[in-house]
Amino acid sequence: MAQCSLCTKTAQQLGEGPAKGLNNGILMLALTPLLIIGFLAFRWWRSNREA
């Protein structure tokens, strides 16, 4: 789903359960910085809107 070619090969060798865990880990690692950036952008937007 959200994998590079190396991660795809690794997930295929691990089996179904661990592959899903690998996918979830990759998505979590991608989601965390996006949430932080989104929060900072919201704070910036809110502070500029009130000024």
C-alpha positions in Angstrom: 0.0 0.0 0.0 2.4 2.7 1.1 5.8 1.1 0.6 8.9 1.5 -1.4 10.1 -1.5 -3.4 12.5 -2.7 -0.7 9.7 -2.6 2.0 7.3 -4.4 -0.4 9.8 -7.3 -0.8 10.3 -7.5 3.0 6.6 -7.5 3.6 6.1 -10.3 1.1 8.6 -12.4 3.0 7.2 -11.7 6.4 3.6 -12.9 5.8 0.2 -11.4 6.1 0.2 -10.2 9.8 3.6 -8.6 10.1 3.1 -7.0 6.6 0.1 -5.2 7.9 2.0 -4.0 10.9 4.8 -2.8 8.6 2.3 -0.9 6.6 0.7 0.7 9.7 4.2 1.7 10.9 5.1 3.3 7.6 1.8 5.3 7.6 2.3 6.4 11.2 5.7 7.7 10.4 4.3 9.6 7.5 1.3 10.9 9.4 3.2 12.4 12.4 5.1 15.2 10.6 2.0 16.0 8.6 -0.1 16.5 11.8 2.6 18.7 13.3 2.8 20.9 10.2 -1.0 21.1 10.1 -1.2 22.1 13.7 1.5 24.8 13.2 -0.3 26.1 10.1 -3.6 26.3 12.0 -2.0 28.2 14.8 -0.4 30.6 12.3 -3.7 31.0 10.4 -5.6 31.7 13.6 -3.1 34.2 15.0 -3.1 36.1 11.6 -6.9 36.1 11.4 -7.4 37.8 14.7 -4.8 40.5 14.0 
